[in-house]
């Protein structure tokens, strides 16, 4: 049984050394370059930019031709064929205003790209630090297995000398078995976080992810809720997306005013006239050419009034959405601050408990080695030390995760 678990530990160590550690920054950069969701949003933004040329062009000219069924006769001859062409021109500045509206809406789409990058940042950082936590837990457990093996050797010696009972040895072996199972369970838990990172960077889900093993220290939080509020209101992509929507609505109002102006047009009618055979008047058979000027007058105003009210109501809705979104983010930040403080308190408590427990452990081990007594206390205390050591790593990682959550809302 011991050999089995030695092999497992060795394989874990080999995998750690054989796979080169991947830095968090390198994974983030790879995600920015390869993430399909990010690429899709970028393409949507680029597609939206192509709407500008679609709306900034003049209306298509109109061309028509006709052959009269009942040929009209003029003094100079009969009309046999006619053709006409016309081109309408909107009010000055209307085409530019249409382009401004769609380009401003495209900028709103671009903010979705920035928002998705924040989500990917958080997704990768969270998974990466959880992998670090699982690795450190495995290391702590392996260290504690070696300590329990030392206790097992002491117990064997005490049994042989008649100062202890065989059940002590069995109890230690059960504990070692339990800890080895925990290592296997933690190894399985890594798969989920590995798959999360691979999905974000567009790698096969079973690709190995080896985190940096540099020891983490408790994160430091510089907390200023008023500054966070200003940052969110000025720069958060979701807030800026609403700002662009408001600006697009304002430009739509300007366009609506221009749409309510007259439109002008020019045209030309040409008719082919056959010469008369029954008489020869002056200019016999001369064709007809008629230049035209047209005006489209927007008499029916209700649609322009309704459009103005629609855009004004949309702007009010966008402003309220900004306020609601900002308040929710600030509320979330306050919750993340509490998570950070809880992790910090737990970190300090676990360190104090470790310091006291290590002193007590030395006394109990010496007592058991010499007299074979207080075995249960020794086992419980070592299990507690194992738990405190894991708690230190957990609280350290939790402090970083809390800051990542705040960064997701404030670090753009």
N, C-alpha and C positions, 0 to 999 in steps of 0.2 A: 504494500500500500504506500509506504514511504517513497519507494522508487518511482511509483506512478506519479506522485505529486511533484517530485524533484524534476521529472521529465517535463511536466506541464510548466513549471516555473522557468525551466531552461528555454523552452520554446517561446515563452513570453519575452524573455530577455533577448533571444536571437532576433525575434521580429522587431524589437525596439531598435537594435543596432543596425539591422540590415536595411530598414526603410529610412531614408534621409528625412529629417524633420522638416516640415513645411511651415514657413512662417505665416502668421495671420495676414500680413500685408500681401504676400504673394497669392494667397487664396482669394483675397478680396479683388486684387487686380485681375486674376483669371476669371472671376465671376463677372466683372464689368465687361470683359472682352467676349465672354462666351455664353452668358446667361440668356436663354431663349426668350424669356418673358421680357427682359430688358431690351433685347434686340427688337422684339415685336412692337413695344411701345415707341422705340426710336423710329421704326419704319412708319408707324401711324402718324407720328409728328411730321416726318418728311412728306408723307402723302398729303397731310393737311396743308402743307406749304404750297402744294401744287394747285390748290383751289384759287390762289391769287390770280394767275393768268386766265383762269376760267371765267372769272366774274368781271375782269377789268377791260374786257374787249367791247367794242361797239356791237350793237345788235346786228345780226346778219342782214345784208341788203335784200330787198325783195325785187324779183324780176318776174315779169309775166308776159305771155304772148297769146295772141288770139287771132282766129280767122272768122270773120263775120259770116253767119249762116245766110242772113238776108243782107246782101251787100248794100251799105249806104252809099248814096250818090252825092257828090259835092259838085260845085260849079266847075271844078277843075278835073273831075273824074271820080271813079268809084274806088272806095277803100277796099283793099283786098287782104290786108294783113296789118296787125298792130303789135307793138311791143312796148313794155313800160318797165322802168326800174326806179327804185326809191331807196333812200337810206335815212333812218331816224337817228337823231343825236339827243341823248339825255341832257338834262341841265348840267351846267358847268360844275365839275368836281364830283359828279355822281359816281363815275367809274372808279375814281381814286377812293372814294368813300366805301364802295363795295369791297375793294381790295383790302382796305384797312380793317374792315370788320372780320373777314375770314382769316387774315394774318394774325390778328389779335386772338382769335379763337384758337389758332394753331399754337400760339405761345402758351395758352392754357393747357394744351395737350403735352407740351414739353415738360411742364411741371410734374406730370405723372411719371416721367422718366426719373426725375430727381427723387420723387417720393418712393419709387420702387427701389432705387439704389439704397435709400435708408433702410428699407425692409430687408434687402439682401445683406447689408452690413450687419444688421442685428441678428439675422438668421445664422450667418456664418460664425459670428463672434460667439453667440450663445452655444452653438454646437461644438465649436473648437474648445471653449473653456470647460464644457461638460466632459469632453474627451480627456482633457487634462485632469479633471477631478477624478474620473474613473481610473486613469493611470496611477495617480497618486494614492488612491485608496488601495489599489492592488499592491503597490510598494509597501504601504503601511502594514497591510495584512501579511505579506510575505515576511516582513521583519518580525511581526508578532508570532508567526508560525515558528520562526527560529527560537524565539524566547520560550514559547511553550515546549519546544523540543528540549530546551535546557531544563525546564521544570520536569519534563518526563524523565530525563536522565537522573535528576536528583531523586525523583520518586522511586525509580528502579533501584537505586542504591539504598534507599531507606527500606524498601521491601526486602531486599536481600539481607539487610542488617537486622530485620525484624522490628524496626521502629515505625513502619508504616504498613498499610494494607494495599493489596493488589488493585482495589477499586480506584485508588488514586491514579495509578498508571492508566487505567481504562478511561477515567474521566478526562485526562489530558489528551489522550488519543482521540476521543470523541470531539473535543474542542478543535484539535488540529484538522480533523475531517471536516468539521463545519466551516472552518476558515478557508480551506481549499475549495470547498463548494462555492463560497462567496466570491472567490477569485474567478471561477468559471462563470458565475452569474454576471459579474461585472464585465467580463469579456463579451458576453452576449449583448449586454446593454450598449456597448460601443457601436454595435452595428447600426442602430437607429440614427445616432448622431453622425456617423460616417456617411450614411445614405443621404442625410440632409445636406451635408457639405457638397457631396458629389452631385446632387441634384442642382444646387446653386451654381456650381462651376461647370455644369454640363459634362460631367465625367460618368463613366459606367458606375452603377450604384455600389459595386463590390470593390472599387479601387481603394487601395490602402491610403489612409490619412494618418500621418505620424506627426503629433503635435510637438512643439518645442518643450523640452523638459526643464527649462530654466525655472528655478523655484519662484513662485509668486509671493508677493507681499500684499498685505491688506491695501486695497485701493484707497486713494484719498479723494474726497468729494469737496469741490469748491461750489457751495450752494448759495445761489442768490435768486430767489423766486421772482423778484421784480425784473432782474436782468433777463431771466428766462422768458418772461412774458413779452418783453420788448423784442427779443430775438425771434420768438414764434410769430409775433404780429408782423415783423418786418421780412422774415426770410423763410419761414417754413413752406415747403413746396405746396402743401394742401391749402395754406392761406393764400399764397401767391397765385394759385390756380383760381381761387375765388376772386382775387384782385383783377386778374386778367379777364375773368368773366364779366366783372363790373365794367371794366374799360371797354370790352366788346359791346356791352349793352349801351354804353354812352355813344359809341361810334354808330351803333344801329339807330339810335335816336337822331344823330346827325344825318344819317343816310335817309331815314324816314322823312326828314324835312326836305331833303333834296328830291326825293321821289314825289313829293307833293308839288313840285315845280313843273311848269310846262316842258314838254319835249318838242324838239323841232326836227323837221325833215326836209330833204330836197329830193326831187325826182325828175324824170324825163319820160315823156310819152312820144312815140314815133309811130306814124301810120304810113304804109305804102299805098300810093294812089296810082291807078292806071290812067293813062291818057284817054281823053274823049275822042271818039271817031266821028261823032255826028257834028262836031263843031271844033273850032280851033281857037279857044279863048287864050288870053294872055296868061303865061305860066301854066299852060295846059299840062296836067299830070304831075304837078309839083307835089311832093310828099309833105306830110304834116309833122311838125316838130314842136312839142309843147313842154317847156321847162315848168316845174312845179315847186312850190314851197308849201310845207305842211306844218301844222301845229297841233300837238295833242294836249288838250287842256284837262287836268284832273279836277273835274267838277265834283265828283262824289267823294266827299271828305271823311266819311265815317270810318273807313278803314285806316286812314292815317291817324285819326284821333285814338282809335282803339290800339293801334300799334304803339303809340306814345305811352298810353296807360300801361300796356303790357310790359314795356321795357322799364318803366319806372317802378312797377311792382316787383319785377325780377331783381332790380338793384337793391330794393329794400330786403328781399328774401336773401340775397347774397350777403348783405351786411350782417343780418341776423345769424346766418350760418357761420360767418367768420367769428362772431362773438361766442356762439355756442361751442365751436370747435376749439377756440383758444381756451375757454373756461374748462373744457373737458381735458385738454392737454395739461393745463396747470394742475388740475385735480390729480391726474395720473402721476405727474412729477412729484407731488407731495406724498403720494402713496409709495413711489419708488424711493423717496428719501427715507421713509419709515423702514423699508426693506433694508436699506443700507445701514441704518442705525442699529437695527436688530442684528444684522450680521456682525457689525463691529462689537456689540455687547457680547454676543456669543463667542467671538474670537478671543476677547479679553478673559471671559470666564473660563473657557477651555484651557487657555494657557496657564491660568492660576491653578486649575485643577490638576493639570499635568505636573506642575512643579511640586505640589503637595504629594500627589500620588506616587511619583518616582521615589521620593524620600521614604514613604511608607512601604513601597514595594521592596526596597533594599532591606528594610528591617524584617519584613515577613519572610523573604527568601532566606535570610540568614537564620531565622528562627526555625523555619521548616528544615533547612539543611542540617542543623545541629540536633534538633529535637524531634523532627517529624510531625510537628503540630501546626495548626492554623492553615491547613491546606486549602480549605474552602475559601477563606479570606484571601489567600494568595491568588487563587484562580479568579475570583471576582474582581480583585483589584487590577490584575493584568488585563482582563476584559474591559474594565472601565478605562484604563490607559489607552487601549486600542481605540475605544469609542471617542475619547477626547482628541486623540491625534487626528482621527478622521474628521471630527467636528471643526478642528482648526483649518483643515484644507477646505472643507465645505463652506465655512463662513468667509474664508478668503475669496473663494470663487464667487460666492453670493454677493460680496461687496462689489466685485467687478461687473457682475451681471446687472446689478441695480444701476450702476453708472451707464452701462450699455443702453438700458431702457430710457434713461434720461437723455443720453446722446441721440437716441433715435428721434427725439422730439426737439432737440436744441442744437445739434451739431450738424451743420449743413455744408 
